[in-house]
Amino acid sequence: MREFLLLASKAKTTPDFDVNNLVGAGRMDLVCRVVSNSLCVSNNIRKDTIIHVSLNGARDPPKLLSVYGDKIIGIQPDEKTIGILIRDALSKKEKTGITVSKISFEAFLKEKIKTHQLVYLEKSGKDIRTNSFKKDVLFILGDYAGLPDKTELFLDNLGAERISLGPAMLLASQCVTIIHNELDRKIV
């Protein structure tokens, strides 16, 4: 199973945000784009993918939002629809394929290291095209602020691998698309 984890440093952790102003919700627009690019393909959903988002913004951090490609119903690739799904999940409205739990980024990774290869994006990391990945892999991404130094040190201490997608710094949503493309090409 392909999994992604986005550290969203300012994204709202309560449902009191306007889906018409996702930027004002702690950059929930970025979260929605990453969810879309993780799961949506032309006229379909990636059933082999889970996207986790560590929400760390106002008022009740941390929260871990998880969206399961093999279970989600009613997802569309646009930000507003995904924003509504996230808002509903934070409102504790039951929705198939989405969960919200009260777990920190670090605690989640300490659990995942037991079963998954942990990989995070770092400009000076090993080229993705020369790296091999296990079946169960978790790709770790930062938001517009990137991963803090202490978080990178934490990942290094866990034994997470650093990979690079190339010389340019990319948006998290673009990284997800490139990772999927690289993995899709290796499978074929």
VEXKOL-285784 format. One record per residue (C-alpha): residue number from 1; residue in three letters; y, x, z. Coordinates in pm, whole numbers. Layout:
<atoms>
nr:NUM&rest:Ala&y:Y&x:X&z:Z
...
</atoms>
This chain:
<atoms>
nr:1&rest:Met&y:0&x:0&z:0
nr:2&rest:Arg&y:346&x:128&z:-90
nr:3&rest:Glu&y:594&x:86&z:187
nr:4&rest:Phe&y:963&x:160&z:217
nr:5&rest:Leu&y:1174&x:186&z:531
nr:6&rest:Leu&y:1551&x:164&z:508
nr:7&rest:Leu&y:1763&x:272&z:804
nr:8&rest:Ala&y:2054&x:28&z:786
nr:9&rest:Ser&y:2298&x:167&z:1041
nr:10&rest:Lys&y:2550&x:-120&z:1043
nr:11&rest:Ala&y:2356&x:-420&z:907
nr:12&rest:Lys&y:2390&x:-735&z:1119
nr:13&rest:Thr&y:2106&x:-814&z:1355
nr:14&rest:Thr&y:2206&x:-1176&z:1410
nr:15&rest:Pro&y:2218&x:-1462&z:1158
nr:16&rest:Asp&y:2591&x:-1527&z:1190
nr:17&rest:Phe&y:2694&x:-1375&z:860
nr:18&rest:Asp&y:2832&x:-1522&z:540
nr:19&rest:Val&y:2600&x:-1477&z:241
nr:20&rest:Asn&y:2912&x:-1486&z:23
nr:21&rest:Asn&y:3040&x:-1173&z:202
nr:22&rest:Leu&y:2736&x:-950&z:247
nr:23&rest:Val&y:2953&x:-636&z:251
nr:24&rest:Gly&y:3124&x:-773&z:562
nr:25&rest:Ala&y:2787&x:-817&z:732
nr:26&rest:Gly&y:2746&x:-445&z:790
nr:27&rest:Arg&y:2662&x:-374&z:426
nr:28&rest:Met&y:2390&x:-637&z:406
nr:29&rest:Asp&y:2456&x:-622&z:29
nr:30&rest:Leu&y:2294&x:-280&z:27
nr:31&rest:Val&y:1997&x:-415&z:225
nr:32&rest:Cys&y:1956&x:-702&z:-23
nr:33&rest:Arg&y:1962&x:-463&z:-322
nr:34&rest:Val&y:1696&x:-242&z:-165
nr:35&rest:Val&y:1477&x:-545&z:-90
nr:36&rest:Ser&y:1523&x:-667&z:-448
nr:37&rest:Asn&y:1443&x:-331&z:-607
nr:38&rest:Ser&y:1145&x:-282&z:-376
nr:39&rest:Leu&y:975&x:-610&z:-458
nr:40&rest:Cys&y:1112&x:-764&z:-777
nr:41&rest:Val&y:1003&x:-681&z:-1129
nr:42&rest:Ser&y:1060&x:-887&z:-1441
nr:43&rest:Asn&y:927&x:-1237&z:-1369
nr:44&rest:Asn&y:703&x:-1115&z:-1088
nr:45&rest:Ile&y:676&x:-960&z:-742
nr:46&rest:Arg&y:515&x:-629&z:-653
nr:47&rest:Lys&y:213&x:-737&z:-449
nr:48&rest:Asp&y:137&x:-375&z:-351
nr:49&rest:Thr&y:466&x:-320&z:-167
nr:50&rest:Ile&y:620&x:-386&z:173
nr:51&rest:Ile&y:987&x:-322&z:249
nr:52&rest:His&y:1093&x:-266&z:610
nr:53&rest:Val&y:1458&x:-253&z:712
nr:54&rest:Ser&y:1567&x:-116&z:1047
nr:55&rest:Leu&y:1876&x:-325&z:1124
nr:56&rest:Asn&y:2105&x:-149&z:1371
nr:57&rest:Gly&y:2437&x:-331&z:1348
nr:58&rest:Ala&y:2614&x:-586&z:1563
nr:59&rest:Arg&y:2505&x:-775&z:1817
nr:60&rest:Asp&y:2136&x:-736&z:1897
nr:61&rest:Pro&y:2004&x:-403&z:1767
nr:62&rest:Pro&y:1752&x:-282&z:1685
nr:63&rest:Lys&y:1557&x:-524&z:1472
nr:64&rest:Leu&y:1292&x:-452&z:1214
nr:65&rest:Leu&y:1285&x:-684&z:915
nr:66&rest:Ser&y:966&x:-664&z:706
nr:67&rest:Val&y:913&x:-835&z:371
nr:68&rest:Tyr&y:558&x:-841&z:232
nr:69&rest:Gly&y:524&x:-852&z:-145
nr:70&rest:Asp&y:176&x:-1003&z:-132
nr:71&rest:Lys&y:291&x:-1294&z:87
nr:72&rest:Ile&y:656&x:-1366&z:14
nr:73&rest:Ile&y:742&x:-1701&z:-142
nr:74&rest:Gly&y:1073&x:-1798&z:-300
nr:75&rest:Ile&y:1228&x:-1457&z:-341
nr:76&rest:Gln&y:1465&x:-1402&z:-632
nr:77&rest:Pro&y:1623&x:-1070&z:-731
nr:78&rest:Asp&y:1983&x:-1170&z:-655
nr:79&rest:Glu&y:2159&x:-1055&z:-339
nr:80&rest:Lys&y:2267&x:-1401&z:-223
nr:81&rest:Thr&y:1915&x:-1548&z:-230
nr:82&rest:Ile&y:1778&x:-1247&z:-44
nr:83&rest:Gly&y:2067&x:-1269&z:202
nr:84&rest:Ile&y:1973&x:-1630&z:273
nr:85&rest:Leu&y:1609&x:-1530&z:330
nr:86&rest:Ile&y:1720&x:-1256&z:572
nr:87&rest:Arg&y:1961&x:-1487&z:753
nr:88&rest:Asp&y:1687&x:-1748&z:791
nr:89&rest:Ala&y:1444&x:-1486&z:923
nr:90&rest:Leu&y:1703&x:-1369&z:1177
nr:91&rest:Ser&y:1749&x:-1737&z:1275
nr:92&rest:Lys&y:1378&x:-1742&z:1358
nr:93&rest:Lys&y:1308&x:-1993&z:1083
nr:94&rest:Glu&y:947&x:-1932&z:989
nr:95&rest:Lys&y:918&x:-1799&z:636
nr:96&rest:Thr&y:594&x:-1683&z:479
nr:97&rest:Gly&y:605&x:-1312&z:404
nr:98&rest:Ile&y:899&x:-1214&z:626
nr:99&rest:Thr&y:887&x:-1099&z:986
nr:100&rest:Val&y:1151&x:-984&z:1232
nr:101&rest:Ser&y:1055&x:-783&z:1539
nr:102&rest:Lys&y:1243&x:-611&z:1816
nr:103&rest:Ile&y:1133&x:-253&z:1747
nr:104&rest:Ser&y:1334&x:62&z:1689
nr:105&rest:Phe&y:1323&x:285&z:1384
nr:106&rest:Glu&y:1163&x:564&z:1589
nr:107&rest:Ala&y:902&x:343&z:1756
nr:108&rest:Phe&y:802&x:196&z:1420
nr:109&rest:Leu&y:755&x:544&z:1270
nr:110&rest:Lys&y:548&x:661&z:1567
nr:111&rest:Glu&y:306&x:378&z:1486
nr:112&rest:Lys&y:308&x:436&z:1110
nr:113&rest:Ile&y:232&x:809&z:1137
nr:114&rest:Lys&y:-116&x:711&z:1258
nr:115&rest:Thr&y:-206&x:544&z:927
nr:116&rest:His&y:49&x:647&z:664
nr:117&rest:Gln&y:183&x:949&z:486
nr:118&rest:Leu&y:552&x:967&z:581
nr:119&rest:Val&y:793&x:1085&z:314
nr:120&rest:Tyr&y:1170&x:1095&z:323
nr:121&rest:Leu&y:1424&x:1168&z:58
nr:122&rest:Glu&y:1613&x:1492&z:86
nr:123&rest:Lys&y:1801&x:1656&z:-199
nr:124&rest:Ser&y:1641&x:1995&z:-127
nr:125&rest:Gly&y:1289&x:1852&z:-85
nr:126&rest:Lys&y:988&x:1904&z:-308
nr:127&rest:Asp&y:1021&x:1743&z:-652
nr:128&rest:Ile&y:855&x:1401&z:-655
nr:129&rest:Arg&y:685&x:1485&z:-985
nr:130&rest:Thr&y:496&x:1775&z:-831
nr:131&rest:Asn&y:395&x:1590&z:-516
nr:132&rest:Ser&y:87&x:1377&z:-461
nr:133&rest:Phe&y:83&x:1071&z:-242
nr:134&rest:Lys&y:-182&x:898&z:-40
nr:135&rest:Lys&y:-269&x:535&z:-101
nr:136&rest:Asp&y:-83&x:435&z:216
nr:137&rest:Val&y:258&x:596&z:197
nr:138&rest:Leu&y:588&x:511&z:365
nr:139&rest:Phe&y:908&x:625&z:195
nr:140&rest:Ile&y:1204&x:656&z:432
nr:141&rest:Leu&y:1558&x:598&z:305
nr:142&rest:Gly&y:1904&x:610&z:454
nr:143&rest:Asp&y:2186&x:371&z:377
nr:144&rest:Tyr&y:2534&x:469&z:256
nr:145&rest:Ala&y:2573&x:690&z:567
nr:146&rest:Gly&y:2247&x:876&z:500
nr:147&rest:Leu&y:2004&x:981&z:769
nr:148&rest:Pro&y:2169&x:1136&z:1075
nr:149&rest:Asp&y:2075&x:1497&z:1157
nr:150&rest:Lys&y:1891&x:1388&z:1474
nr:151&rest:Thr&y:1686&x:1143&z:1266
nr:152&rest:Glu&y:1592&x:1415&z:1018
nr:153&rest:Leu&y:1486&x:1636&z:1310
nr:154&rest:Phe&y:1278&x:1346&z:1446
nr:155&rest:Leu&y:1112&x:1305&z:1103
nr:156&rest:Asp&y:1044&x:1680&z:1082
nr:157&rest:Asn&y:883&x:1668&z:1427
nr:158&rest:Leu&y:660&x:1384&z:1308
nr:159&rest:Gly&y:552&x:1594&z:1010
nr:160&rest:Ala&y:718&x:1378&z:746
nr:161&rest:Glu&y:741&x:1540&z:404
nr:162&rest:Arg&y:1071&x:1588&z:223
nr:163&rest:Ile&y:1088&x:1492&z:-144
nr:164&rest:Ser&y:1366&x:1504&z:-397
nr:165&rest:Leu&y:1430&x:1268&z:-687
nr:166&rest:Gly&y:1658&x:1515&z:-863
nr:167&rest:Pro&y:1990&x:1695&z:-825
nr:168&rest:Ala&y:2216&x:1388&z:-795
nr:169&rest:Met&y:2268&x:1186&z:-477
nr:170&rest:Leu&y:2159&x:831&z:-555
nr:171&rest:Leu&y:2199&x:490&z:-399
nr:172&rest:Ala&y:1904&x:379&z:-184
nr:173&rest:Ser&y:1832&x:92&z:-424
nr:174&rest:Gln&y:1818&x:337&z:-716
nr:175&rest:Cys&y:1582&x:563&z:-521
nr:176&rest:Val&y:1336&x:277&z:-473
nr:177&rest:Thr&y:1332&x:208&z:-847
nr:178&rest:Ile&y:1271&x:574&z:-933
nr:179&rest:Ile&y:995&x:608&z:-674
nr:180&rest:His&y:819&x:299&z:-810
nr:181&rest:Asn&y:851&x:435&z:-1164
nr:182&rest:Glu&y:706&x:773&z:-1069
nr:183&rest:Leu&y:414&x:617&z:-881
nr:184&rest:Asp&y:350&x:363&z:-1158
nr:185&rest:Arg&y:329&x:646&z:-1412
nr:186&rest:Lys&y:79&x:839&z:-1198
nr:187&rest:Ile&y:-149&x:538&z:-1164
nr:188&rest:Val&y:-168&x:457&z:-1536
</atoms>
